[in-house]
Each structure stands twice: as C-alpha cells, then as structure tokens.
Amino acid sequence: MSGRAERAATRVVVVPGGPVLVEGPVEVVLPDGTVRFCDRPVVALCACRRSRRYPFCDTSHRRRARPERAPERASEPVVGQAGPVVGQG
C-alpha cells in the first residue's frame, strides 16, 4: 500500500494577505535546521515574515491603521458633531 492510503491528507489553507493555516500538530524545520513544534489543532504559519514568533503567525500582517471611512453626506449630521445652527445669520 502507498503512504497516501494509510494516512489522511493534511489540510493546508492559504489565506490571501494572511497566514497559511495547517491542521496540526505540526513540526516546522527552518532553513537553519531549527525545529519548531506546535500541537494546536490548527496552526497559523507566517507568510509575510513580520511575525515576532516566526514561523508562527502573530497577526503582524494586519494593517495597524484604521480603515478610511466613506465621506458623510452634508445633509446628515455626524454623531458627536454639532449640526448646523438654524435661525441665525
């Protein structure tokens, strides 16, 4: 029998702009020969190399700035801001 029939496939999911998710546990061998082990059911491997816990993802790939909001319509008051003063002028 081949190795494929004896062992279930490991699921690997590539997240666009994010990590590579691997069904665990996993043993990762780095280029310098260092071996890192994680026994979690799903392991996030860093694909951007920004992680402080490389090769494991710590979400450093996420944008730190708040996303820009669409401009408000002039006729709708923004919560927390004063509206137009009526009757003065």
N, C-alpha and C positions, 0 to 999 in steps of 0.2 A: 504493500500500500504506500501511496505517496504521502508526504507530510501534510498536504492540503486536506486530505480526507480524515486524518487523525486529529487535526486541530482546527478550531473555529477561527475564522478570519478576525483580525483586529480592525475595529472601525477607526478611521482617521478622517477628521473633518477639517477642511481648510476654511477659516473664517476670513472673508475679504477685509483687509485692513486690520486684521487682528491676529490672534494666535492660531496655532494648529492644535486641535483637540484630539487626543488619543485616548482610547479606552485603556485604563490602567489595570493593574500596576505596570509601570514601565521602568526600564533601565536604560539610561541615555549615556552613550560613550562620546565624550567630547574630543575634538581634534588632538588635544594634548594627552589623551589617554585617560583622563579623569573620568570616573564612572559616577553618575548621579542616579539615585533610585527614588521613586515616589510610588507609594502604594494606594493612592487615591483611585476611586472608580473611574474618574475622567481626569486626565492631566492636560493642562494648557501649556504647550511649548511655545516659547517666544520666537516669532518670525522676524522681528524688527531689530533685535539686539539692543533695545533700550532698557530692558529689564535689569533691575539690580539683583535679581535672583536667577539670572540666566543659567541654564537653558529654560527655566520655568518662567512663565508669564506672570508679571505683577501689574498688568494693565497700564504700563508706562506708555503704550502706543496710543492711548486715548488722548484726545485734544484736551488741553488744560483750560483753554479759554471758553467762555460761554458762547454758544452759537448765536449769530446775529438774528434778531427778530425782524419780521417784516414791518415796514413803516405803518404806523397807525393812521387811520383816516382823520382828517382835520375835524370832521363833524362829531367824532366820537371822543369823549373825554377819556383820558388815561387815568386809571385808578391811582390815587396818591398824588395827582397833579391838580392844580386849581383849574377850573373851567373858565370860559370867557365871562367877563363881567358884563351883565346886561343892564341897560338903562343909564349908563354913564357915557359921556362922550362929548 
